[in-house]
């Protein structure tokens, strides 16, 4: 059954139509936003009577049936609500140095499938990309849509937030500030969603911060307290993943100074788009 993200007051949804799905009762009629009408009714050529799933990112999802379709609009009837929250048991925020083209899309897509909570976009000394101010909104919207599309495919009903780019130095400096990280700067597509209590937890200090490290002799494979922290009810982990060229010595030192412990997985050097997949998979495996 097709799944669609129903956004609230976003750039892709008419704010006059954007209401909370949980406010509707079973049997209510819902006018669908333009982006869903386009994808479901025009691209996929759905017909009246077809059923689909809507999720708005606040947990749970809703089964609907198409009631009417016109050239410019469509309505659906709310059939049932499923309250299952498919969110991963680990809150994980990845600071990911941006890479080019499909590699970045791949990293975001696969991290989403593996349950990442947020991705902080970063630029660094050895990074391939440093966005100009005029490029930020477009790129942020694109990468947030990549994450949403991955949710629609894999069944996750809380999309990860893609956070507006920062230099790695500025991001790490914020860890020293008591007033830092008091807001989540995201695409308008998820601006209201980011205010939900689930995502606001990202503003709190993490239980453990780790930087993915190039294998080095004599260096611990992982922090001593990682396994203990993963046994907590909802552990919060922050990961720092560098670019293809790796973090510079100064960046590694700065990360260490604000509490990022080195974490090396295996004896191989992972590509920047592979590292999130391996890291998240390993965290989930260790938490079982």
Steps between C-alpha positions, in 0.01 A plus 500: 500500500641840403621726781515881492636763735230752592683821589370787713517852363797419280622624169341198335164518674228763493488635856123542475473122455766406750338364814618244749389153401451405864229768523284311251256224589452176312278565198614862461567634152842651438606723210846386392793742456622570147816291530304186592240566231777531242691190607211267582235604250702627204834316511371171642156541335301399805121463467207575728480217753876440517644490850825641636681597818564855625748585776576847632814434701338525843489121542253248366338497159157514341332283238295700250291432191473730201149642481523749213755615242482809280754677281640707785397326823410176670330395822538190713305339781678409823443127555716414800790607717800283586679627809814288463808721522773346284771729634835340581569445874817711476495877450789566266620829355773479239728790420575413137747688281329560166607309190409539137198383303365151538739411782333751731153390391600139569635580847180683598273236349667205671544681833126568491419136437716411799316740729721809537319780684681798349790581270698816558653605167863605540781651296861430591859564399516189279135509394391510137210744546462841657161639407450864408217675691282501187533121471410406855119505483487300178746237619338475843157445343642239262673299771197521730286366217748214450449407866120526471495284187705238684242504783218454251679196362624330818202556730660737751240753615726764658736645237848608611567871503767628262658797676631808320875488422764620743877493489632219714685757713182695573307183579761375742537845661128491580560210737686736732212748517227465760252677272589310185272281292180669619336464163500255213556674167323291239319520167148655509382153401550383860508829693189427707596138544836601647319664792358168616633374835657196334732718291553762770684229694780553248577830674599319818853373572569157355576196715805432284684678218724307262705586194545233234872444496751367252642175646813567703728271696461524874168684481194346672249355254212674680432703816491287814149620595333447161339167584378627837341808344327293232323308778316818607134532408553766230872574461601816314812465287676767294731391220749704302583367154764674292552538124686274256830660599425457869489765769803722533719457811363827638140385445567167670660681792212745527250214497692321773511816712118518511454133583496309170669167567662316207309200365654271243300218343722230355836552340388660174453862401131555419371737235307797636169369359565152639593612852145602610363164386765302684484718813122488535486127426767437762323710762175312450676164508682588823181623664317167464 
